[in-house]
């Protein structure tokens, strides 16, 4: 079974400094039909203007993953971590018992384009933690490259939930395949380009919830470059 979440149907706010789209209910956007999918609670697509960002703020009991599509994002947190994330880099935080952080676009001229993803953890009150990694595009080209998993398999980010997150870059007629174990479900998010999944052509910002399927094929559907993220969820 497949349920498509079109990009234009998402919650949208343009705050001037921040242009943001919410696939699921978040903040001032409330949609009782779209409260999340399995452990996947938030998928926000953000564009932050130069020299602006989120001031220091707190989170608890959530697994937070940030992926940079373009530009730079400066991160600082209450654990003493500080870094600048760039194109192709992912960051993971276990908010657990509580963490405070800021996110700022350090560029004076270029916006930063990112996705922020939240998953509910397998239990509350975990110890906060931080990690990040950079994706070599060659390792994700024409294959589903594991970027997050419960055990940090093959150098992926270790997250506190029974979920695996994959990233793939496709072009031309390229495709990738994914086998789904019984009782598990999949969410596919198109980050850019066009991808065909189970007969549905998905475009920038589109997502799809997939249940009761054992084998999936994701195929590039446009003439250009496509980038897609797949979530395999318990």
PAZAPA-4460 file (N, C-alpha, C; in steps of 0.05 Angstrom, whole numbers, plus 32768, in hexadecimal, padded with zeros to 4 digits):
% residues 234
    n_x    n_y    n_z   ca_x   ca_y   ca_z    c_x    c_y    c_z   seq   type   mol
   8011   7FE8   8000   8000   8000   8000   8012   8019   8000     1      X     A
   8009   802D   7FF2   8019   8045   7FEF   8007   805E   7FF4     2      X     A
   8012   8071   8003   8004   808A   8009   8018   80A1   8003     3      X     A
   8011   80B1   7FEF   8023   80C7   7FE6   801D   80E0   7FF6     4      X     A
   8032   80ED   7FFF   8031   8108   800B   803E   811C   7FF9     5      X     A
   802E   812A   7FE9   8039   813C   7FD5   8046   8155   7FE3     6      X     A
   805A   815F   7FD5   8069   8176   7FE1   8057   818D   7FE6     7      X     A
   8045   8193   7FD4   8034   81AB   7FD6   801E   81A8   7FEC     8      X     A
   801B   818F   7FF6   8007   818B   800B   8013   818E   8027     9      X     A
   802D   8190   8028   803A   8193   8043   8033   81AE   8050    10      X     A
   8037   81AF   806A   8035   81C9   8078   804B   81DB   806F    11      X     A
   8045   81F5   806C   8059   8207   8061   8058   8222   8070    12      X     A
   806F   822C   8077   8071   8246   8084   808A   8254   8078    13      X     A
   8086   826D   8070   809C   827E   8068   809F   8294   807C    14      X     A
   80B3   8291   808D   80B8   82A4   80A3   80CB   82BB   809B    15      X     A
   80D1   82BD   8081   80E4   82D1   8078   8100   82C6   8079    16      X     A
   810A   82C0   8091   8125   82B5   8094   8126   8297   8090    17      X     A
   810D   828A   8092   810B   826D   8090   80F3   8266   807F    18      X     A
   80F8   8256   806A   80E3   824B   805A   80E2   822D   8060    19      X     A
   80CB   8224   806B   80CB   8208   8076   80B2   81F9   806E    20      X     A
   80B5   81DF   8068   809F   81CD   8061   809F   81B6   8074    21      X     A
   8087   81AE   807E   8084   8199   8091   8073   8182   8086    22      X     A
   8080   816B   8083   8071   8153   807A   805C   814A   808E    23      X     A
   8063   814D   80A8   8052   8146   80BE   804D   815D   80D0    24      X     A
   8039   815B   80E2   8033   8170   80F5   804C   8179   8104    25      X     A
   8050   8193   8106   8068   819E   8113   8063   81BA   811A    26      X     A
   8069   81C2   8133   8066   81DE   813C   804A   81E8   8138    27      X     A
   8047   81FE   8129   802C   820A   8125   801D   81FC   810F    28      X     A
   8029   81E8   8102   801B   81D9   80ED   800F   81BF   80FA    29      X     A
   7FF5   81BD   80F9   7FE8   81A5   8105   7FD6   8198   80EF    30      X     A
   7FDC   817F   80EA   7FCD   816F   80D7   7FC8   8154   80E4    31      X     A
   7FB0   814F   80EE   7FAB   8135   80FC   7FAE   811D   80EB    32      X     A
   7FAD   8120   80D0   7FB0   810A   80BE   7FCD   8103   80BA    33      X     A
   7FDF   8116   80BE   7FFB   8113   80B9   800B   811A   80D2    34      X     A
   800B   8107   80E5   8019   810B   80FF   8034   80FD   8100    35      X     A
   803A   80EF   80EA   8053   80DF   80E9   804D   80C5   80DC    36      X     A
   8062   80B4   80DA   805F   809A   80CE   8072   8087   80DD    37      X     A
   8066   8074   80EB   8075   8062   80FD   8086   8073   8110    38      X     A
   80A0   806E   8112   80B1   807E   8124   80B9   8098   8118    39      X     A
   80B3   809D   80FF   80BB   80B5   80F1   80A7   80CC   80F8    40      X     A
   80B0   80E0   8107   809E   80F4   8112   80A0   810F   8103    41      X     A
   80B7   8116   80F9   80BA   8131   80EC   80CB   812E   80D3    42      X     A
   80C2   8139   80BD   80D3   813E   80A5   80CE   815B   809D    43      X     A
   80E2   816C   80A3   80E0   8188   809C   80F5   818F   8087    44      X     A
   80EC   819C   8072   80FF   81A7   805E   8101   81C5   8062    45      X     A
   811A   81CE   8069   811F   81E9   8070   8133   81F7   805D    46      X     A
   812D   8210   8058   8141   8222   804B   8144   823A   805D    47      X     A
   815D   823E   8066   8163   8254   8079   8174   8269   806B    48      X     A
   816B   8282   806D   8179   8298   8060   8195   829C   806B    49      X     A
   81A6   82A9   805C   81C1   82AF   8066   81C2   82BE   8080    50      X     A
   81D5   82B7   8091   81DB   82C5   80AA   81C4   82C4   80BE    51      X     A
   81B2   82B0   80BB   819B   82AD   80CD   8198   8290   80D5    52      X     A
   8187   828A   80E9   8183   826F   80F1   8174   826D   810B    53      X     A
   8174   8255   8117   8166   824F   8130   8179   8255   8147    54      X     A
   8170   8265   815A   817F   8269   8173   817F   8251   8184    55      X     A
   818D   8252   819B   818F   823B   81AD   8173   8233   81B6    56      X     A
   816C   821A   81B3   8152   820F   81BB   8155   81F2   81C3    57      X     A
   8142   81E7   81D1   8145   81CD   81DD   8133   81B7   81D0    58      X     A
   813C   819E   81D2   812D   8187   81CA   8130   8171   81DF    59      X     A
   811C   815F   81E0   811E   8147   81F2   8112   812F   81E3    60      X     A
   811C   8118   81EA   8110   80FE   81E2   8109   80FD   81C4    61      X     A
   811D   8103   81B4   8119   8101   8197   8134   80FC   818A    62      X     A
   8134   80EC   8174   814B   80E7   8163   814A   80FB   814C    63      X     A
   815E   810D   814A   815D   8123   8137   8173   8120   8123    64      X     A
   816C   811F   8109   8180   811C   80F4   817D   8134   80E0    65      X     A
   8193   8140   80DA   8193   8157   80C8   81A5   8150   80B0    66      X     A
   819A   8155   8098   81A9   814F   807F   81AA   8168   806E    67      X     A
   81C2   8170   8066   81C7   8188   8056   81C7   8182   8039    68      X     A
   81B4   818F   802A   81B4   818C   800D   81C6   81A1   7FFF    69      X     A
   81C5   81BA   8009   81D5   81CF   7FFE   81DB   81E3   8014    70      X     A
   81F2   81F0   8012   81F9   8205   8025   8207   81FA   803E    71      X     A
   8207   820A   8053   8214   8203   806C   8202   8209   8084    72      X     A
   8205   81F9   8099   81F6   81FD   80B1   8209   81FA   80C9    73      X     A
   820B   8210   80D9   821C   820F   80F0   820C   8205   8109    74      X     A
   8217   81F1   8116   820A   81E5   812D   821A   81E9   8146    75      X     A
   820D   81F0   815C   8219   81F1   8177   8205   81E6   818A    76      X     A
   820E   81D7   819F   81FC   81CB   81B2   8206   81CC   81CE    77      X     A
   81F5   81C4   81E1   81FB   81C5   81FE   820E   81B0   8206    78      X     A
   8215   819D   81F5   822A   8189   81FB   8246   8192   81F3    79      X     A
   8247   81AA   81E7   8261   81B5   81E0   8269   81B0   81C3    80      X     A
   8257   81A3   81B3   825D   819E   8197   8259   81B7   8186    81      X     A
   826A   81BA   8173   8267   81D0   8160   8273   81C8   8145    82      X     A
   8264   81CC   8130   826E   81C4   8115   825E   81D3   8100    83      X     A
   8268   81D3   80E8   825A   81DE   80D1   8255   81C7   80BE    84      X     A
   823B   81C1   80B9   8233   81AC   80A8   8230   81B6   808B    85      X     A
   8239   81A6   8078   8238   81AF   805C   822A   819A   804B    86      X     A
   8227   81A0   8031   821A   818E   801E   8222   8171   8022    87      X     A
   820E   815F   8025   8214   8142   8027   821B   8139   8043    88      X     A
   8219   814B   8057   821F   8143   8073   8205   813F   8083    89      X     A
   8206   812B   8094   81F0   8125   80A6   81F9   8128   80C3    90      X     A
   81E6   8131   80D3   81EB   8134   80F0   81D5   8125   80FF    91      X     A
   81DD   8118   8115   81C9   810A   8126   81CC   8113   8143    92      X     A
   81B5   8118   814F   81B5   811E   816C   81A0   810C   8179    93      X     A
   81A8   80FF   818F   8195   80F4   81A1   818F   8109   81B6    94      X     A
   8176   8114   81B5   8170   812A   81C8   816C   811F   81E4    95      X     A
   8160   8107   81E6   815E   80F9   8200   8154   810A   8217    96      X     A
   8164   810B   822C   815C   811A   8244   815C   8138   8241    97      X     A
   8168   8141   822B   8167   815D   8225   8180   8168   8218    98      X     A
   817D   8176   8202   8194   8183   81F5   818B   819E   81EA    99      X     A
   819D   81B1   81EA   8197   81CB   81DE   81AB   81D0   81C8   100      X     A
   81A1   81DB   81B2   81B4   81E0   819C   81AA   81F8   818B   101      X     A
   81BC   8203   817B   81B5   8218   8168   81BD   820F   814C   102      X     A
   81AF   821A   8138   81B4   8213   811C   81B4   822D   810C   103      X     A
   81CB   8233   80FF   81CE   824E   80F4   81DB   824B   80D8   104      X     A
   81D2   825B   80C5   81DE   825C   80AB   81F5   8270   80AC   105      X     A
   820F   8267   80AB   8225   8279   80AE   822C   8289   8095   106      X     A
   8220   8281   807E   8226   828F   8065   8219   82AB   8065   107      X     A
   8227   82BE   8059   821C   82D9   8057   820D   82DD   803C   108      X     A
   820E   82C8   802B   8201   82CC   8011   81F0   82B5   8007   109      X     A
   81F5   829C   8012   81E7   8285   8007   81D4   8279   801C   110      X     A
   81BC   8271   8013   81AA   8263   8026   81B4   8247   802B   111      X     A
   81A9   823A   8040   81AF   821E   8045   8195   820E   8042   112      X     A
   8196   81F8   8034   817F   81E7   802E   8184   81CC   803C   113      X     A
   8171   81C5   804E   8175   81AD   805E   815B   819E   8063   114      X     A
   815E   8185   806B   8148   8176   8077   814E   8170   8094   115      X     A
   813A   8174   80A5   813C   816B   80C0   8127   8156   80C6   116      X     A
   8130   8140   80D2   8120   8128   80D6   8120   8121   80F3   117      X     A
   8109   811B   80FE   8107   8112   811A   80FB   80F6   811A   118      X     A
   8106   80E4   812A   80FA   80CB   8130   80F7   80C8   814E   119      X     A
   80E1   80BB   8157   80DE   80B5   8173   80F2   80A0   817B   120      X     A
   80FF   80A2   8192   8112   808E   819A   8105   8075   81A5   121      X     A
   8114   805F   81A8   8108   8047   81B2   8101   8048   81D0   122      X     A
   810D   805B   81DE   8104   8061   81F9   810C   807D   8201   123      X     A
   80FF   8088   8214   8104   80A4   821D   811B   80A5   8231   124      X     A
   8124   80BD   8236   8138   80C3   824A   8153   80B7   8243   125      X     A
   815A   80B6   822A   8174   80AD   8221   8189   80C3   8226   126      X     A
   81A2   80BB   8228   81B8   80CF   822B   81BB   80DD   8211   127      X     A
   81BD   80F8   8211   81C1   8107   81F8   81DC   80FF   81EB   128      X     A
   81DC   8101   81D0   81F4   80FB   81C1   81F4   810A   81A7   129      X     A
   820B   810B   819A   820E   811A   8181   8222   810B   816F   130      X     A
   821B   810A   8155   822E   80FF   8141   8228   810B   8126   131      X     A
   823B   8109   8113   8236   8113   80F8   8247   8103   80E5   132      X     A
   8240   8103   80CC   824F   80F5   80B7   824B   8103   809D   133      X     A
   825D   80FE   808A   825C   8109   806F   8258   80F2   805C   134      X     A
   8245   80F6   8049   823F   80E2   8035   8250   80E7   801C   135      X     A
   825F   80D3   8014   826D   80D4   7FFA   8259   80CC   7FE5   136      X     A
   8253   80DE   7FD3   823E   80DA   7FBF   8242   80C0   7FAF   137      X     A
   825B   80B8   7FAB   8260   80A0   7F9C   8256   8087   7FAA   138      X     A
   8255   8088   7FC5   824B   8070   7FD3   822C   806E   7FD3   139      X     A
   821F   8084   7FCC   8201   8084   7FCB   81F7   8086   7FAF   140      X     A
   8209   8087   7F9B   8201   8088   7F7F   81F7   806D   7F76   141      X     A
   81DE   806C   7F6D   81D1   8054   7F62   81D1   803D   7F76   142      X     A
   81CF   8044   7F90   81CB   8030   7FA4   81BF   803E   7FBD   143      X     A
   81B3   802E   7FCE   81A8   8039   7FE7   81BE   8037   7FFC   144      X     A
   81C9   804E   8003   81DF   804F   8016   81D4   8053   8032   145      X     A
   81DB   8041   8045   81D1   8043   8060   81DF   805A   806E   146      X     A
   81CF   806D   8078   81DA   8085   8086   81D3   8086   80A4   147      X     A
   81BF   8076   80AD   81B8   8075   80C9   81AC   805A   80CF   148      X     A
   81B2   804F   80E6   81A8   8035   80EE   81AA   8031   810C   149      X     A
   819C   801E   8118   819D   801A   8135   81B9   8013   813F   150      X     A
   81C9   8005   812F   81E3   7FFB   8139   81FB   8009   812B   151      X     A
   81F6   801E   811C   820B   802C   810E   821A   801B   80F9   152      X     A
   820B   8009   80ED   8216   7FF6   80DA   8224   8004   80C3   153      X     A
   823C   7FFA   80BC   824C   8004   80A5   8251   8022   80A7   154      X     A
   8255   802C   80BF   825C   8048   80C3   8245   805B   80C2   155      X     A
   822C   8051   80C2   8215   8062   80C2   8211   806F   80DE   156      X     A
   8202   8084   80DF   81FC   8091   80F9   81EC   807D   810A   157      X     A
   81F3   807A   8123   81E5   8068   8135   81CE   8077   8143   158      X     A
   81B5   806F   813C   819E   807C   8147   818F   8069   815A   159      X     A
   8180   8075   816D   8172   8066   8182   8156   8060   817A   160      X     A
   8153   8051   8164   8139   8049   815A   813D   8032   8146   161      X     A
   812A   8020   8144   812C   800A   8130   8124   8015   8115   162      X     A
   8135   8024   8109   8131   8031   80EF   814B   8032   80E0   163      X     A
   814A   802E   80C6   8161   8031   80B5   815B   8047   80A0   164      X     A
   816E   8058   809C   816B   806E   8089   817F   806B   8073   165      X     A
   8176   806D   805A   8188   806A   8043   8186   8083   8032   166      X     A
   819C   8089   8024   819D   809F   8011   81A6   8095   7FF6   167      X     A
   819A   809F   7FE1   81A2   8096   7FC6   81A2   80AD   7FB3   168      X     A
   81B5   80AD   7FA0   81B7   80C1   7F8B   81B3   80B1   7F70   169      X     A
   81A0   80BB   7F60   8199   80AE   7F47   8199   80C1   7F30   170      X     A
   819F   80B7   7F18   819E   80C8   7F00   8197   80B6   7EE9   171      X     A
   818D   80C3   7ED3   8186   80B4   7EBB   8170   809F   7EC1   172      X     A
   8176   8087   7EB9   8163   8071   7EBD   816B   805F   7ED5   173      X     A
   817C   8069   7EE7   8186   8059   7EFD   8170   8053   7F11   174      X     A
   8172   803C   7F1F   815F   8034   7F33   816D   8025   7F4A   175      X     A
   815F   8023   7F60   8169   8014   7F77   8151   8003   7F82   176      X     A
   8158   7FED   7F90   8144   7FDB   7F9A   8147   7FD8   7FB8   177      X     A
   8131   7FD4   7FC6   8131   7FD1   7FE3   811D   7FBB   7FEB   178      X     A
   8127   7FA7   7FFA   8115   7F92   8005   810B   7F9A   8020   179      X     A
   80F1   7F97   8024   80E5   7F9F   803E   80DD   7F86   804D   180      X     A
   80E6   7F84   8066   80E0   7F6D   8077   80C2   7F6E   807F   181      X     A
   80B6   7F57   8085   809A   7F57   808E   8096   7F68   80A7   182      X     A
   8080   7F76   80A8   8077   7F88   80BE   8085   7FA3   80BE   183      X     A
   8099   7FA6   80AC   80A6   7FC0   80AB   809A   7FD2   8095   184      X     A
   809F   7FEC   8097   8093   7FFF   8084   80AA   8011   807A   185      X     A
   80A4   8020   8064   80B8   8031   8058   80AC   804C   8053   186      X     A
   80BB   8061   8058   80B5   807C   804F   80CB   8084   803B   187      X     A
   80C3   808E   8024   80D6   8099   8010   80D2   80B7   800E   188      X     A
   80E7   80C6   8010   80E7   80E3   800D   80F8   80EC   7FF6   189      X     A
   80ED   80F9   7FE2   80FD   8103   7FCC   8109   811E   7FD4   190      X     A
   8123   8120   7FD5   8130   8138   7FDD   8134   814B   7FC6   191      X     A
   8138   8140   7FAE   8139   8150   7F96   8137   813D   7F7E   192      X     A
   812C   8148   7F68   8129   8139   7F50   810F   812A   7F4E   193      X     A
   810E   8114   7F3F   80F6   8105   7F3B   80FC   80E7   7F3E   194      X     A
   80EC   80D9   7F4D   80F0   80BC   7F52   80D5   80AE   7F4F   195      X     A
   80D5   8097   7F42   80BD   8087   7F40   80BE   8070   7F54   196      X     A
   80A8   806E   7F64   80A6   8059   7F78   808A   804C   7F75   197      X     A
   8089   8032   7F70   8070   8023   7F6E   805C   8031   7F5B   198      X     A
   8066   803A   7F45   8056   8046   7F30   804F   8063   7F35   199      X     A
   8058   806F   7F4B   8053   808B   7F51   806D   809B   7F4C   200      X     A
   806B   80B1   7F3D   8081   80C2   7F38   8081   80D8   7F4E   201      X     A
   8096   80D9   7F5E   8099   80EC   7F73   80AE   8101   7F6C   202      X     A
   80A8   811A   7F74   80BA   8130   7F6D   80C4   813E   7F87   203      X     A
   80D4   8152   7F83   80E0   8161   7F9A   80CC   8164   7FB0   204      X     A
   80D3   815B   7FC8   80C3   8160   7FE0   80AD   814B   7FE4   205      X     A
   80A7   813B   7FD0   8092   8126   7FD3   809D   8110   7FE6   206      X     A
   808A   8104   7FF5   8090   80ED   8005   807B   80D8   8001   207      X     A
   8081   80BF   8009   806D   80AA   8006   8071   8096   801D   208      X     A
   805B   808E   8029   805A   8079   803D   8053   805F   8030   209      X     A
   8063   804A   8035   805F   8030   8028   805D   801A   803C   210      X     A
   8047   800B   803B   8043   7FF4   804D   803B   7FDC   803D   211      X     A
   803F   7FC4   8048   8037   7FAB   803C   8043   7FA7   8020   212      X     A
   805C   7FAF   801E   806B   7FA9   8005   8085   7F9B   800D   213      X     A
   808E   7F88   7FFD   80A6   7F79   8004   80BE   7F81   7FF3   214      X     A
   80B9   7F8E   7FDD   80D0   7F96   7FCC   80C9   7FB0   7FBE   215      X     A
   80DC   7FC3   7FBF   80D8   7FDD   7FB3   80ED   7FE3   7F9F   216      X     A
   80E5   7FF2   7F8A   80F8   7FFC   7F77   80F5   801B   7F76   217      X     A
   810B   8029   7F78   810B   8046   7F76   811B   804D   7F5C   218      X     A
   810E   805A   7F49   811A   805F   7F30   811A   807D   7F29   219      X     A
   8131   8087   7F20   8132   80A3   7F17   811D   80A7   7F01   220      X     A
   810D   80BC   7F03   80F8   80C0   7EF0   80FB   80D9   7EDE   221      X     A
   810E   80EA   7EE5   8112   8102   7ED6   812D   8101   7EC6   222      X     A
   8133   8117   7EB9   814C   8118   7EA9   8164   811F   7EBA   223      X     A
   8160   812B   7ED1   8176   8134   7EE1   817D   8122   7EF8   224      X     A
   818A   812E   7F0C   8194   8120   7F24   817E   811E   7F38   225      X     A
   817B   8107   7F45   8167   8103   7F5A   8175   80FA   7F74   226      X     A
   816A   8103   7F8A   8174   80FC   7FA4   815D   80F4   7FB5   227      X     A
   815F   80DC   7FC2   8148   80D1   7FD1   8152   80C5   7FEB   228      X     A
   8140   80C7   7FFF   8146   80BB   8019   8130   80A6   801F   229      X     A
   8139   808F   8028   8126   8079   802E   8129   8072   804C   230      X     A
   8111   8070   8059   8110   8068   8075   8103   804D   8077   231      X     A
   8112   803A   8083   8107   801E   8088   8100   801D   80A6   232      X     A
   80E6   801B   80AC   80DD   801F   80C7   80CF   8007   80D3   233      X     A
   80D2   8002   80EC   80C5   7FEC   80FA   80A8   7FF3   80FF   234      X     A
***
